[in-house]
Amino acid sequence: MKWGEGMAQLFAASARTNVGLVRAGNEDSAIISQNLIAVADGMGGHAGGEIASALAIKGISRLHDVANSSAEITEKFLEEVAHINSAIERAVIENPDLTGMGTTLTALIATEDKIALLHIGDTRCYRIRKNKITQLSTDHTLIQELLDQRAITENEIKTHPQRSLLTQALMGRDDLQPEIVLNDAKLGDRFLLCSDGLTGEISEGELLTALTIDDREVALETLMKSVLAAGAPDNVTIIVADLVESDATNSLQFLGAAQ
C-alpha cells in the first residue's frame, strides 16, 4: 500500500545543512518527506564520510512511500540497515582507500499510529510537546556510557579526550545493534533531527527556545544562526518537522552529500 491511503499523520518538514566554519567539505546527508525524515553524519578520509552518509540516506529513502504499520516497521528498518551496511562494506572492498569510513543514521517514520525511531550513532532526535523537549535517541558514544556509569560528569564532557568516540556506526561490520523505538504520536508534536555539529555547540535550553517558535522555518533559521555564531567547527544539519494532517503529494528532498 502506498503512503496516503488511509494515513492521517504526516510530517511537515524543513531542513538545512551547512558545511560550518572550519571543515572543507560536508559529510552530512539528509532527507525529508511526508512520512520519513533522516540525518546521517559521515566520517572517514578520501571522501569516505560523504560516500557513507549518502549511502545511508539513499538506502533509507526506499521506505519513503511505503505505508508502514507499527508491527512491520522494525523488520523494515533492520532490512534497510543490513542493505546499507553491505553497501558500505562493498564500497570499501572496491576502494581500500575508503577503509574506516562510516556514518551515523537517525530516522523517523510516521506509521499509522506511532512515530518509529531508527538510531545508530550520535545524531540526535528530540520531540517538543507542550513546550517541553525530550531526547528520544540515546547517544551511542563512549561519553554516554561513562555518564551512565557515573564515571564522569556533564562538566567533563567538553574536555574529555575521547568525547567524539562512537560505540555504534554503520561501517560494514557485523556487530551493529541499531536502536529501534516506537514512540506515541500526537498531532502538533514537533521533532528535531540534527547532527552533532548542532548539539555540540548549542544547549538543550537554547534548542527549546528556538523550537517553541511557531513558524517552523524561523525556528530552523534561528538554530542555524546560533550555531554559526558559536563557531560551527563541524558540519551542521538540522531537520525540524511538525506532525500534521495532510493529503499532499509525498515528495522527496535530499540534502548534503546525498544530493
C-alpha positions as CSV (number, residue, x, y, z in Angstrom):
1,M,0.0,0.0,0.0
2,K,1.3,3.4,-0.9
3,W,1.6,6.3,1.5
4,G,-1.5,8.4,1.7
5,E,-4.1,5.6,1.6
6,G,-5.9,5.9,4.9
7,M,-3.0,7.7,6.6
8,A,-3.7,10.6,8.9
9,Q,-0.4,11.8,10.4
10,L,2.4,13.2,8.3
11,F,5.5,15.3,8.6
12,A,5.6,18.9,7.5
13,A,9.3,19.3,7.5
14,S,12.0,21.9,6.8
15,A,15.7,21.2,6.6
16,R,19.1,23.0,6.2
17,T,22.7,21.8,6.0
18,N,25.8,23.9,6.3
19,V,29.5,23.0,6.0
20,G,30.2,25.1,9.1
21,L,33.1,27.5,9.5
22,V,36.1,25.0,9.8
23,R,35.5,21.9,7.7
24,A,36.4,21.9,4.0
25,G,33.6,19.6,2.9
26,N,30.2,18.5,4.1
27,E,30.0,14.8,5.2
28,D,26.4,15.1,6.4
29,S,23.4,13.9,4.4
30,A,19.7,14.2,5.0
31,I,16.2,13.5,3.6
32,I,12.8,14.9,4.2
33,S,9.4,13.6,3.0
34,Q,5.9,13.4,4.4
35,N,6.4,10.1,6.3
36,L,10.2,9.9,6.5
37,I,12.9,12.2,7.9
38,A,16.5,11.2,8.4
39,V,20.0,12.6,9.0
40,A,23.4,10.8,8.5
41,D,26.7,12.2,9.7
42,G,29.6,10.6,7.8
43,M,33.2,10.0,8.8
44,G,36.4,8.9,7.0
45,G,39.1,10.3,4.7
46,H,39.3,10.3,0.9
47,A,35.6,11.5,0.8
48,G,34.6,8.4,2.7
49,G,32.3,10.3,5.1
50,E,30.4,11.8,2.2
51,I,30.0,8.4,0.5
52,A,28.9,6.6,3.6
53,S,26.3,9.2,4.7
54,A,24.9,9.3,1.1
55,L,24.7,5.5,1.0
56,A,22.8,5.6,4.3
57,I,20.3,8.3,3.2
58,K,19.7,6.8,-0.3
59,G,19.2,3.4,1.4
60,I,16.7,4.6,4.0
61,S,14.9,6.6,1.3
62,R,13.5,3.4,0.0
63,L,11.0,3.4,2.8
64,H,9.6,6.9,2.0
65,D,6.5,5.9,0.0
66,V,5.5,2.7,1.8
67,A,2.6,2.8,4.3
68,N,4.3,1.1,7.2
69,S,2.4,-0.5,10.1
70,S,3.9,-0.4,13.5
71,A,4.0,-4.2,13.5
72,E,6.2,-4.2,10.4
73,I,8.5,-1.2,10.8
74,T,11.1,-2.9,13.0
75,E,11.7,-5.6,10.3
76,K,11.8,-3.0,7.5
77,F,14.3,-0.9,9.4
78,L,16.5,-3.9,10.1
79,E,16.4,-4.9,6.4
80,E,17.4,-1.4,5.2
81,V,20.2,-1.2,7.8
82,A,21.6,-4.5,6.6
83,H,21.4,-3.3,2.9
84,I,23.2,-0.1,3.8
85,N,25.9,-1.9,5.9
86,S,26.5,-4.2,3.0
87,A,26.8,-1.3,0.5
88,I,29.4,0.4,2.8
89,E,31.3,-2.9,3.0
90,R,31.3,-3.4,-0.8
91,A,32.5,0.2,-1.3
92,V,35.5,-0.4,0.9
93,I,36.3,-3.7,-0.8
94,E,36.2,-1.9,-4.2
95,N,38.3,1.0,-3.0
96,P,40.6,0.2,0.0
97,D,41.3,3.9,0.4
98,L,37.9,4.2,2.0
99,T,38.8,1.8,4.8
100,G,37.5,3.2,8.1
101,M,34.6,5.1,6.6
102,G,31.3,5.1,8.3
103,T,28.2,7.0,9.2
104,T,25.6,7.6,11.8
105,L,21.9,7.3,10.9
106,T,18.9,8.6,12.7
107,A,15.5,8.4,11.1
108,L,11.8,8.8,11.9
109,I,8.9,7.2,10.1
110,A,5.3,8.1,10.8
111,T,3.3,4.9,10.9
112,E,-0.5,4.8,11.2
113,D,-0.4,5.3,15.0
114,K,3.2,5.7,16.1
115,I,6.5,7.5,15.3
116,A,9.2,4.9,14.7
117,L,12.8,5.8,15.5
118,L,15.8,4.2,14.0
119,H,19.0,5.3,15.6
120,I,22.7,4.5,15.2
121,G,25.4,6.8,16.5
122,D,25.2,10.3,18.0
123,T,22.9,12.1,15.5
124,R,20.1,13.1,17.8
125,C,16.3,13.1,17.8
126,Y,14.2,15.3,20.0
127,R,10.5,15.7,20.5
128,I,8.9,19.0,21.5
129,R,5.5,18.7,23.1
130,K,3.7,21.3,25.2
131,N,6.8,23.4,25.5
132,K,8.9,20.5,26.8
133,I,11.8,19.0,25.0
134,T,12.6,15.3,25.2
135,Q,15.6,13.5,23.7
136,L,14.2,10.3,22.1
137,S,17.6,8.9,21.0
138,T,20.4,7.7,23.1
139,D,23.9,8.7,22.0
140,H,26.0,5.6,21.0
141,T,29.2,7.1,22.4
142,L,31.9,6.3,25.0
143,I,30.9,9.5,26.7
144,Q,27.3,8.4,27.1
145,E,28.4,5.1,28.5
146,L,30.7,6.9,31.0
147,L,27.8,9.2,32.0
148,D,25.5,6.2,32.5
149,Q,28.2,4.6,34.7
150,R,28.6,7.9,36.6
151,A,32.3,7.7,35.7
152,I,32.3,11.4,34.5
153,T,30.2,14.4,35.0
154,E,28.4,16.6,32.4
155,N,31.1,19.3,33.1
156,E,33.9,17.0,32.0
157,I,32.4,16.2,28.5
158,K,33.8,19.2,26.6
159,T,37.4,18.4,27.6
160,H,37.3,14.6,27.5
161,P,39.9,13.3,25.0
162,Q,37.5,10.7,23.7
163,R,34.4,12.8,23.5
164,S,33.8,12.0,19.8
165,L,34.3,8.2,20.0
166,L,31.3,6.3,18.7
167,T,30.3,2.9,20.0
168,Q,27.9,2.3,17.1
169,A,28.1,3.3,13.5
170,L,27.4,1.9,10.0
171,M,30.8,0.8,8.9
172,G,30.1,-2.5,7.2
173,R,30.7,-4.6,10.3
174,D,28.5,-7.4,11.7
175,D,28.4,-6.2,15.3
176,L,25.8,-3.5,14.7
177,Q,22.9,-3.1,17.2
178,P,20.6,-0.4,16.0
179,E,18.2,1.2,18.4
180,I,14.6,1.0,17.2
181,V,11.8,2.5,19.3
182,L,8.1,3.1,18.7
183,N,7.0,6.4,20.3
184,D,3.5,7.6,20.8
185,A,2.4,10.3,18.4
186,K,0.2,13.4,18.8
187,L,-0.8,15.8,16.1
188,G,1.1,19.0,16.8
189,D,4.3,17.3,18.0
190,R,7.5,18.8,16.7
191,F,10.6,16.8,16.1
192,L,14.2,17.9,15.7
193,L,16.8,15.7,13.9
194,C,20.3,17.1,13.9
195,S,24.0,16.1,13.5
196,D,26.3,16.7,16.4
197,G,27.5,19.8,14.8
198,L,24.5,21.5,16.3
199,T,24.2,19.8,19.7
200,G,27.9,20.1,20.3
201,E,27.6,23.9,20.4
202,I,24.0,24.6,21.4
203,S,22.5,23.7,24.8
204,E,19.2,21.9,25.2
205,G,17.7,25.1,26.7
206,E,18.7,27.1,23.6
207,L,17.2,24.3,21.4
208,L,13.9,24.6,23.2
209,T,13.8,28.4,23.0
210,A,14.2,28.2,19.2
211,L,11.9,25.2,18.7
212,T,9.0,26.8,20.5
213,I,8.8,29.5,17.8
214,D,5.6,28.7,15.9
215,D,7.0,29.3,12.4
216,R,9.0,26.2,11.6
217,E,11.2,28.0,9.1
218,V,12.0,30.7,11.6
219,A,12.8,28.1,14.3
220,L,15.2,26.4,11.9
221,E,16.9,29.6,10.8
222,T,17.3,30.6,14.5
223,L,19.1,27.4,15.2
224,M,21.4,27.6,12.2
225,K,22.3,31.3,13.0
226,S,23.0,30.3,16.6
227,V,25.4,27.5,15.8
228,L,27.2,29.6,13.2
229,A,27.6,32.4,15.7
230,A,29.0,29.8,18.1
231,G,31.8,29.0,15.6
232,A,30.3,25.9,13.9
233,P,33.5,23.8,13.9
234,D,31.7,20.8,12.3
235,N,29.1,20.3,9.6
236,V,25.6,21.2,10.7
237,T,22.4,19.5,9.5
238,I,19.0,20.3,11.0
239,I,15.5,19.0,10.3
240,V,12.5,20.5,12.1
241,A,9.3,18.6,11.4
242,D,5.7,19.1,12.7
243,L,3.2,16.2,12.8
244,V,0.2,17.3,10.9
245,E,-2.8,16.0,8.9
246,S,-2.3,16.3,5.1
247,D,-3.1,14.7,1.8
248,A,-0.4,16.4,-0.2
249,T,1.9,14.5,-2.5
250,N,4.8,12.7,-0.7
251,S,7.8,14.2,-2.5
252,L,11.4,13.7,-1.5
253,Q,14.1,16.3,-0.8
254,F,17.8,15.2,-0.4
255,L,20.4,17.4,1.3
256,G,24.2,17.5,1.7
257,A,26.3,14.7,0.3
258,A,23.2,12.7,-0.7
259,Q,22.2,15.3,-3.3
